[in-house]
Amino acid sequence: MDVIGRSFVLLGIVLVVVGFLLSTVPSVPWLGKLPGDLRFDWGGVRVFLPLTTSLLLSIVLSLLLQLLSKLR
């Protein structure tokens, strides 16, 4: 149970840091406009599927978490 508690604390700290960065750092102009991010407009309906952005963020976060796990 001790490991689960530490994991939740670490997850909370990461979420606070990410939330702080998202609210204070100006938006990245190319994020969400990468090739492979799909946008559809049907009359009054807009659909946005950020496939490439999601993949890029997933890779970056995976590498960061692997680095953090190696440091432990």
Residue frames relative to the residue before (quaternion, step in Angstrom):
aa qw qx qy qz dx dy dz
M 1.0000 0.0000 0.0000 0.0000 0.00 0.00 0.00
D 0.5846 0.5996 -0.3700 0.4023 3.56 1.13 -0.59
V 0.6437 0.5247 -0.3174 0.4579 3.57 1.05 -0.79
I 0.6411 0.5203 -0.3226 0.4628 3.59 0.98 -0.81
G 0.6464 0.5239 -0.3164 0.4556 3.58 0.97 -0.81
R 0.6635 0.4895 -0.3002 0.4796 3.57 0.95 -0.85
S 0.6294 0.5373 -0.3316 0.4530 3.57 1.04 -0.76
F 0.6611 0.4943 -0.3065 0.4741 3.59 0.97 -0.81
V 0.6316 0.5165 -0.3349 0.4712 3.59 1.01 -0.73
L 0.6589 0.4990 -0.3039 0.4739 3.59 0.94 -0.88
L 0.6423 0.5158 -0.3176 0.4696 3.58 0.97 -0.83
G 0.6435 0.5207 -0.3141 0.4650 3.59 1.00 -0.79
I 0.6531 0.5018 -0.3128 0.4731 3.57 0.96 -0.84
V 0.6436 0.5138 -0.3212 0.4676 3.60 0.95 -0.84
L 0.6658 0.5006 -0.3077 0.4599 3.60 0.92 -0.85
V 0.6363 0.5134 -0.3293 0.4723 3.60 1.02 -0.72
V 0.6606 0.4990 -0.3081 0.4688 3.60 0.93 -0.87
V 0.6612 0.4919 -0.3101 0.4741 3.60 0.91 -0.88
G 0.6479 0.5133 -0.3177 0.4646 3.60 0.95 -0.80
F 0.6447 0.5096 -0.3165 0.4738 3.57 0.99 -0.81
L 0.6654 0.5000 -0.3059 0.4622 3.59 0.91 -0.88
L 0.6655 0.5086 -0.3095 0.4502 3.59 0.94 -0.82
S 0.7133 0.4486 -0.2661 0.4681 3.58 1.05 -0.67
T 0.7589 0.3897 -0.2195 0.4732 3.62 1.09 -0.50
V 0.6841 0.4517 -0.2871 0.4956 3.59 1.03 -0.69
P 0.4786 -0.6557 0.4844 0.3262 3.61 -0.87 0.84
S 0.6086 -0.5927 0.3753 0.3708 3.54 -1.07 0.69
V 0.4795 -0.6418 0.5216 0.2935 3.50 -1.16 0.70
P 0.4333 -0.7601 0.4104 0.2573 3.62 -0.46 1.14
W 0.7193 0.4418 -0.2653 0.4659 3.63 1.02 -0.65
L 0.5491 0.6250 -0.4027 0.3816 3.59 1.21 -0.33
G 0.7782 0.2478 -0.2237 0.5320 3.57 -0.64 1.13
K 0.7188 0.3672 -0.2421 0.5384 3.58 1.27 -0.04
L 0.3481 0.7508 -0.4858 0.2814 3.56 1.17 0.56
P 0.5748 -0.5373 0.4523 0.4199 3.61 -1.18 0.37
G 0.7208 0.3773 -0.3022 0.4968 3.57 -0.79 0.98
D 0.5704 0.5110 -0.3934 0.5086 3.59 1.28 -0.09
L 0.2236 -0.8279 0.5079 0.0811 3.54 -0.45 1.23
R 0.0537 -0.7680 0.6380 0.0145 3.55 -1.07 0.86
F 0.0436 -0.7886 0.6133 -0.0084 3.54 -0.91 0.99
D 0.0853 -0.7715 0.6290 0.0443 3.57 -1.06 0.81
W 0.0193 0.7718 -0.6339 0.0458 3.56 -0.76 1.09
G 0.8041 -0.1753 0.0871 0.5613 3.56 -0.07 1.22
G 0.8136 -0.1872 0.1702 0.5235 3.57 -0.51 -1.18
V 0.6124 0.5474 -0.3433 0.4556 3.59 1.28 0.09
R 0.0788 -0.7796 0.6206 0.0295 3.56 -0.91 0.97
V 0.0737 -0.7767 0.6252 0.0180 3.53 -0.98 0.92
F 0.0600 -0.7917 0.6080 -0.0019 3.56 -0.85 1.01
L 0.0466 -0.7918 0.6087 -0.0182 3.58 -0.73 1.13
P 0.1400 -0.8318 0.5333 0.0647 3.62 -0.13 1.25
L 0.0531 -0.8531 0.5189 0.0125 3.58 0.54 1.16
T 0.7100 0.4483 -0.2715 0.4703 3.60 0.75 -1.01
T 0.6370 0.5236 -0.3285 0.4607 3.58 0.98 -0.81
S 0.6558 0.5084 -0.3099 0.4642 3.59 0.96 -0.85
L 0.6505 0.5112 -0.3113 0.4675 3.56 0.99 -0.82
L 0.6569 0.5117 -0.3043 0.4627 3.58 0.94 -0.89
L 0.6736 0.4827 -0.2954 0.4755 3.60 0.90 -0.88
S 0.6232 0.5401 -0.3351 0.4556 3.58 1.05 -0.73
I 0.6599 0.4988 -0.3079 0.4700 3.58 0.94 -0.86
V 0.6642 0.5036 -0.3080 0.4586 3.59 0.90 -0.92
L 0.6847 0.4736 -0.2942 0.4694 3.59 0.87 -0.88
S 0.6233 0.5315 -0.3434 0.4594 3.61 1.03 -0.70
L 0.6617 0.4931 -0.3054 0.4752 3.57 0.94 -0.86
L 0.6451 0.5178 -0.3152 0.4651 3.58 0.99 -0.82
L 0.6804 0.4747 -0.2955 0.4738 3.60 0.89 -0.85
Q 0.6189 0.5212 -0.3489 0.4728 3.60 1.07 -0.63
L 0.6364 0.5215 -0.3188 0.4706 3.56 1.01 -0.82
L 0.6656 0.4974 -0.3047 0.4655 3.58 0.93 -0.86
S 0.6658 0.4969 -0.3171 0.4575 3.60 0.98 -0.76
K 0.6288 0.5244 -0.3364 0.4651 3.61 1.12 -0.57
L 0.6570 0.5228 -0.3081 0.4473 3.58 1.11 -0.65
R 0.5964 0.5862 -0.3572 0.4160 3.59 1.21 -0.43
